[in-house]
């Protein structure tokens, strides 16, 4: 009986493993908004972009923003706020100039931090 109780206690304290539920990005920085983590999951479920998809964090107009690259040529790269509201497309598209809603992004962005790049 003592052996059984001891065995149960050992399993309780040392045998438990955290299971990955897939709800978060492994090794994700807790400061990355959940909606950005969801965008990473979505990108992982798509075929690999060429060049590989990436998400970079910047400070722009005194707020944290997330720049997400598009899938190849002539498509807009998108800039989101921390609530995943689309701010603009600073570049990309046929002209390379984006949607012209934030033409100052290139010159005003600061504090560049790569959040994620597709490793595939």
N, C-alpha and C positions, 0 to 999 in steps of 0.2 A: 504494500500500500504506500509506504514512504517513497519507494522507487517510482511509482506511478505519479505521485504528487510532485516529486522533484522533477521528473521528466516533463510534466505539463508546465511547470513554472519556467524551466529552461526554454522550452519552445515558445512560451508566451513572451519572454523578454529577449531572447536571442534568435528565435526562429522566424520572426515576423519580417516580411520584406515589404517595402513600399512598392506598390504596383503602379506602372505607368498607365494612367487612364487615357492618355492621348489628349488630355484637355489643355496641356501646356507644352511649350517648346522645351525640350531637354536643355538644361543649363541656361534657360532664359533669364535675363535680368528682370527682376520683379518690377522694375520701373518701366518696362515696355508695356504699353497698354494692351489689354486683352484683345481689342479689335485688331491691333497690328499683329499680335501673335496668331490671330485667326487668318489674317492675310497670308502669313507665312505658311500656315497649314494648307490654305487654298493653293498657293504656288507649288507646294510639294506634291499636290495631287494632280497637277497639270504636267504635260510633257516638259522636259527641260528646255528653257529658253536658250537662244543663241544670239548674243552672249548670255551667260547665266544670269538669272534674276537676282537682284539684290535690293536690300532696304537700308537706307542710310538716314540717320537722325541728324538734324541740324537745328540751330536756333535761327529763326527768321521772323522779323517784325516782333521781336520780344516774346516769341512763343516757340515751343518745341514742335517741330514738324518732321514728317517722315516722307522721304523721297523714294518712290518705288519705280524701278526700271520696267520697261515694257518688253514685249516679245518681239525683238528684232526691229526691222526697218520701218520707217514711216509711221510709227505709232507713238502716241504721246507717252512720256514718262509723267507720272502723277505725283502730286504733293498733297499730303493729308495732314490735318491737325491731329492732336492726341485723342480726339473722339472719332477719328476716321471720316471726318467730313472732308470732301475733296475741296482743296483751296484753289488749285489751278494745275495746269500742265506746263511747267516752265520750259520744256524743250521737247524735241521730237516732232513727229508729224512730217509731212512732205517738205515743208520749208526748213524744218529743224528748229523753228522758233516757238514751238508749243502753241498754246491757245492765246497767247499774248495777254493773259490776265495777271501775270506776275513777271514782267520783263526785268525787274530789278533783283530777282532771286539770285542769280549768279554772282552779283556784286555784293549783296547784303547777307548772304548765308554765312554762318559762323559755326564753330564747335562741331565740326564733322565727326561722326562716329558711325562706323559700319555696324549695323545691327545684325544683319544676316546676309549671306550670299549662298546661293544654291551650290552645294558641294558635288552634285552629280556630274 
